[in-house]
């Protein structure tokens, strides 16, 4: 029943948002500052995501918001489940676009919203297209937008992280913006751990200390990747210790 409720909420709200999509497309971007326009568009994605999360019966616990830089940044998160992006869109306190699989371009209404949010579609099988997408991402960051990536490339479906692909960190290095490691925990318990059925979970969203351009100036992409992963793993350990303490 909960699974049906979640999907019905998602589909119903997408239909509800269609008139607002026309409004967004008709809005003159030049009348807004970059961050103002991003927030204007992001409010619809935030409301959608929070309604879906509420329908799942889950709650989100956020920490580390004081670590967010004022400048544009590359948000780098681990990737446990499909609900990761729902969590970030609904509860991360900055508007952002994200690098997504090219397959999502097959979803007409979703594709249009993602384009308005500054999302990019990456086809890893097409090197030329991938390079073009990365150049667009670098320019977005330079122009003051925030961008999110999942360097694992695919869901881990649990707490164990897959290897991080270091190439995506070139977005931050070439745009000269901070890397903000973000830990997500508990999203896989909503759906993936239950054979596709929805169950409530407590999701933790932890924003780690950023890696500033001055920190990674002499680092290779592989070293930046390892440091980012290390900070996310440390946040996981801290959360585990907190849970153990609470049990005692």
C-alpha positions as a printed Julia matrix, in Angstrom:
248×3 Matrix{Float64}:
  0.0    0.0     0.0
  2.81   2.42    0.89
  4.56   1.65   -2.4
  1.42   2.52   -4.36
  1.03   5.71   -2.32
  4.6    6.83   -3.11
  4.24   6.25   -6.85
  0.79   7.84   -6.94
  2.14  10.88   -5.1
  5.07  11.2    -7.5
  2.99  10.83  -10.66
  0.2   13.05   -9.36
  2.57  15.84   -8.39
  4.39  15.68  -11.74
  1.04  16.18  -13.49
  0.21  19.0   -11.07
  3.51  20.72  -11.9
  3.01  20.78  -15.68
  1.44  24.29  -15.75
  4.28  25.57  -13.56
  6.81  24.14  -16.03
  5.33  26.39  -18.71
  5.62  29.3   -16.3
  9.29  28.53  -15.64
 10.08  28.19  -19.35
  8.42  31.55  -20.02
 10.45  33.29  -17.31
 13.21  35.59  -18.54
 16.43  34.4   -16.87
 18.09  37.77  -17.42
 15.64  39.32  -14.95
 17.19  37.26  -12.13
 20.56  36.85  -10.49
 21.96  33.32  -10.96
 21.15  32.15   -7.43
 17.7   33.78   -7.48
 16.72  31.98  -10.67
 18.09  28.66   -9.41
 16.05  29.02   -6.21
 12.95  29.98   -8.21
 13.17  26.75  -10.22
 14.37  24.6    -7.33
 11.35  25.34   -5.13
  9.19  23.06   -7.28
 11.69  20.19   -7.13
 12.01  20.68   -3.36
  8.25  20.49   -2.81
  7.96  17.42   -5.06
 10.75  15.6    -3.24
  9.44  16.37    0.22
  5.98  15.1    -0.68
  7.44  11.85   -2.04
  9.62  11.42    1.06
  6.62  12.06    3.31
  4.57   9.49    1.39
  7.32   6.92    2.05
  6.96   7.56    5.8
 10.64   8.44    6.08
 12.32  11.34    7.84
 15.57  13.16    7.11
 18.14  14.25    9.71
 20.51  16.95    8.44
 23.85  18.03    9.91
 26.85  20.09    8.85
 25.05  22.88    7.02
 27.54  25.33    8.51
 30.15  23.75    6.19
 28.49  25.05    3.03
 30.65  27.61    1.15
 29.18  30.87   -0.06
 30.71  30.38   -3.51
 29.56  27.89   -6.13
 30.74  24.33   -5.45
 30.74  20.75   -6.64
 28.57  18.58   -4.39
 29.95  15.03   -4.24
 27.82  12.34   -2.62
 27.89   8.6    -2.08
 25.1    6.78   -3.89
 23.11   4.2    -1.92
 19.73   4.28   -3.63
 17.16   5.88   -5.91
 16.02   8.05   -2.99
 19.42   9.8    -2.8
 18.44  12.44   -5.32
 15.0   12.81   -3.68
 16.78  13.44   -0.37
 19.18  15.99   -1.82
 16.54  17.85   -3.84
 14.19  18.01   -0.89
 16.51  18.77    2.0
 19.88  20.06    0.81
 19.83  23.77    1.59
 21.05  25.07   -1.79
 19.6   24.8    -5.29
 21.69  22.66   -7.61
 21.71  20.77  -10.88
 23.23  17.33  -11.19
 24.99  15.13  -13.69
 22.56  12.37  -14.66
 22.53   9.32  -16.88
 21.51  10.09  -20.45
 18.67   7.54  -20.15
 16.67  10.07  -18.11
 16.24  12.15  -21.27
 13.6    9.59  -22.28
 11.24  10.93  -19.59
  9.6   13.99  -21.24
  8.33  16.05  -18.29
 11.17  15.03  -15.95
 13.71  15.84  -18.67
 12.28  19.34  -19.1
 12.4   20.08  -15.37
 15.96  18.8   -15.14
 17.06  21.02  -18.02
 15.54  24.07  -16.33
 17.39  23.17  -13.11
 20.75  23.12  -14.89
 21.13  19.34  -14.91
 23.42  17.66  -17.43
 22.92  14.34  -19.2
 26.02  12.17  -19.49
 26.48   9.35  -21.99
 29.54   7.47  -20.78
 29.6    5.39  -23.98
 30.08   8.48  -26.13
 33.42  10.12  -25.33
 32.79  13.2   -27.47
 29.43  13.81  -25.84
 30.95  13.24  -22.38
 33.62  15.87  -23.02
 30.96  18.32  -24.2
 28.9   17.66  -21.06
 31.93  18.22  -18.82
 32.69  21.54  -20.54
 29.09  22.63  -19.92
 29.41  21.6   -16.28
 32.62  23.57  -15.81
 30.95  26.64  -17.29
 27.92  26.26  -15.02
 30.19  26.19  -11.97
 32.13  29.23  -13.21
 28.84  31.07  -13.76
 27.89  30.58  -10.1
 25.66  27.48  -10.18
 26.06  24.5    -7.85
 26.43  21.07   -9.42
 26.13  17.58   -7.88
 27.74  14.29   -8.92
 27.71  10.67   -7.73
 31.26   9.48   -8.5
 30.39   5.83   -7.82
 28.38   5.95  -11.03
 25.76   3.5    -9.8
 23.88   2.67   -6.61
 25.7    0.6    -3.99
 22.31  -0.52   -2.54
 23.86  -0.53    0.93
 26.34   1.23    3.2
 29.42  -0.12    1.4
 30.61   2.4    -1.18
 31.72   1.46   -4.68
 34.95   2.91   -6.06
 34.9    6.61   -6.89
 35.64   7.54  -10.5
 38.21  10.32  -10.28
 37.57  11.9   -13.69
 34.45  13.75  -12.55
 36.53  15.76  -10.07
 38.0   17.66  -13.01
 34.76  19.67  -12.94
 35.82  21.28   -9.66
 39.5   21.6   -10.5
 38.98  23.27  -13.87
 36.27  25.58  -12.5
 38.38  26.29   -9.38
 35.52  25.7    -6.93
 35.32  23.84   -3.59
 34.42  20.16   -3.43
 31.72  19.52   -0.82
 31.59  15.85    0.3
 28.11  14.79    1.36
 27.22  11.57    3.15
 23.8   10.01    2.66
 22.8    7.06    4.83
 19.58   5.08    5.09
 18.04   5.7     1.65
 18.57   2.1     0.53
 16.37   0.96    3.42
 13.38   2.72    1.85
 13.23   0.57   -1.28
 16.32  -1.38   -2.39
 16.6   -3.4     0.85
 12.96  -4.5     0.53
 12.84  -5.93   -2.98
 11.35  -2.72   -4.39
  8.65  -2.3    -1.72
  8.6    0.96    0.21
  9.28   1.04    3.94
  9.98   4.02    6.24
 13.58   4.86    7.07
 15.52   7.51    8.93
 17.83   9.1     6.38
 20.93  10.97    7.51
 22.32  13.76    5.33
 25.71  14.98    6.53
 27.59  17.83    4.87
 31.32  17.39    5.46
 34.01  20.08    5.54
 34.71  21.28    1.99
 37.95  20.7     0.12
 38.95  24.19   -1.0
 40.85  24.94   -4.23
 43.84  25.93   -2.09
 43.72  22.45   -0.51
 43.69  20.5    -3.77
 45.91  22.83   -5.81
 48.8   20.36   -5.92
 46.67  17.2    -5.73
 45.9   14.84   -8.6
 42.29  13.98   -9.44
 42.84  10.57   -7.85
 44.05  12.19   -4.62
 41.05  14.55   -4.54
 38.78  11.56   -5.08
 40.39   9.62   -2.23
 40.2   12.58    0.15
 36.53  13.11   -0.68
 35.75   9.45   -0.1
 37.74   9.53    3.15
 35.61  12.39    4.5
 32.39  10.62    3.6
 33.64   7.4     5.24
 34.56   9.37    8.36
 31.03  10.79    8.49
 29.7    7.22    8.23
 31.91   6.13   11.14
 30.8    9.1    13.23
 27.17   8.25   12.57
 27.75   4.6    13.49
 29.4    5.63   16.78
 26.5    7.96   17.57
 24.02   5.17   16.96
 25.99   2.79   19.17
 26.03   5.38   21.93
 22.28   5.88   21.64
 21.65   2.12   21.88
 23.66   1.91   25.11
